[in-house]
Amino acid sequence: MICPKCKVGDAHRSHRSGLMEKMASIVAIYPYRCHKCNFRFLKFRYATTEVAVEGPIPHASTQREIRATRSAIEWKRKRRELLMYGAGVVLFAAFLYFITRERGPSSDGN
């Protein structure tokens, strides 16, 4: 993340403090803090990020590797979410089965 004050790509996500930042995080606006100038600012999480060019531009193979790593991480996250939702549905179905099943006559003779 690039700091809007000093224009250095050394900002990181910061902890939320106060009601305003907690309410803003509901709509994916999170606080960031710059390591260099210690400036704190809010930024939309899914906004396109500008790239601070400080060194040479990475090679195409490096960019492919980065893209592959990001897509692998995204797939792992989606797979974990699907497994969690699937397990929840199975547990819910089992719960419904046990509460709605018809029980046979009791052994008391009643």
C-alpha positions in Angstrom: 0.0 0.0 0.0 1.3 3.4 -0.9 1.2 6.2 1.7 -0.7 9.2 0.4 1.5 11.6 2.5 5.1 10.5 1.7 4.3 8.4 -1.4 6.3 5.4 -0.2 5.0 1.9 -0.6 5.6 1.0 3.0 2.1 1.2 4.6 0.5 -1.8 6.4 -2.9 -2.6 7.8 -3.4 -1.2 11.3 -5.7 -2.1 14.1 -9.1 -0.5 14.2 -9.6 2.0 17.0 -12.8 3.8 17.8 -16.3 3.4 16.7 -15.9 5.2 13.3 -13.2 2.8 12.1 -15.1 -0.2 13.3 -18.2 1.0 11.4 -16.2 1.8 8.3 -14.8 -1.8 8.3 -18.3 -3.1 7.7 -18.0 -1.7 4.2 -14.4 -2.8 3.7 -12.7 0.5 4.6 -9.8 -0.3 6.8 -7.1 1.8 8.6 -3.5 1.7 7.3 -0.3 3.2 8.8 2.9 4.1 7.0 6.1 2.7 8.5 8.2 5.6 7.3 6.2 8.7 8.3 3.8 7.1 10.8 0.8 8.6 8.9 -2.5 6.8 9.5 -5.2 6.8 6.8 -8.4 4.9 5.7 -8.5 3.0 2.4 -11.0 0.8 0.7 -9.7 -2.7 0.9 -10.5 -3.8 -2.7 -9.3 -0.6 -4.3 -6.7 -0.9 -7.0 -3.3 -0.3 -5.6 -0.7 1.9 -7.2 2.8 0.4 -7.6 5.7 2.2 -6.1 8.5 1.8 -8.6 11.7 1.8 -6.5 13.7 -0.8 -8.4 13.7 -2.7 -11.6 10.4 -4.1 -13.0 10.1 -7.8 -12.2 10.5 -10.3 -15.0 7.5 -11.9 -16.7 8.3 -15.3 -15.0 8.3 -13.6 -11.6 4.9 -12.1 -12.4 3.6 -15.5 -13.5 4.8 -17.0 -10.3 3.2 -14.3 -8.2 -0.1 -14.7 -10.1 0.0 -18.5 -9.7 0.7 -18.2 -6.0 -2.2 -15.7 -5.5 -4.6 -18.0 -7.4 -3.5 -21.0 -5.4 -4.1 -19.1 -2.1 -7.5 -18.0 -3.4 -8.4 -21.6 -4.4 -7.4 -22.8 -0.9 -9.6 -20.2 0.7 -12.6 -21.1 -1.5 -12.1 -24.8 -0.9 -12.0 -24.2 2.9 -15.2 -22.1 2.7 -17.0 -24.8 0.6 -15.9 -27.5 3.1 -17.2 -25.5 6.0 -20.5 -24.7 4.3 -20.9 -28.3 3.3 -20.2 -29.6 6.8 -22.7 -27.1 8.1 -25.4 -28.3 5.7 -24.7 -32.0 6.5 -24.9 -31.3 10.3 -28.1 -29.3 9.8 -29.6 -32.2 7.7 -28.6 -34.7 10.4 -30.2 -32.5 13.1 -33.4 -32.3 11.1 -33.5 -36.0 10.5 -33.2 -36.8 14.2 -35.8 -34.3 15.3 -38.4 -35.3 12.7 -38.0 -39.1 12.5 -40.9 -41.2 13.5 -40.3 -43.2 16.6 -41.7 -46.7 16.9 -44.0 -47.9 19.7 -42.5 -47.8 23.1 -41.4 -51.1 24.8 -43.8 -50.3 27.8 -46.8 -51.5 25.8 -48.4 -48.0 25.7 
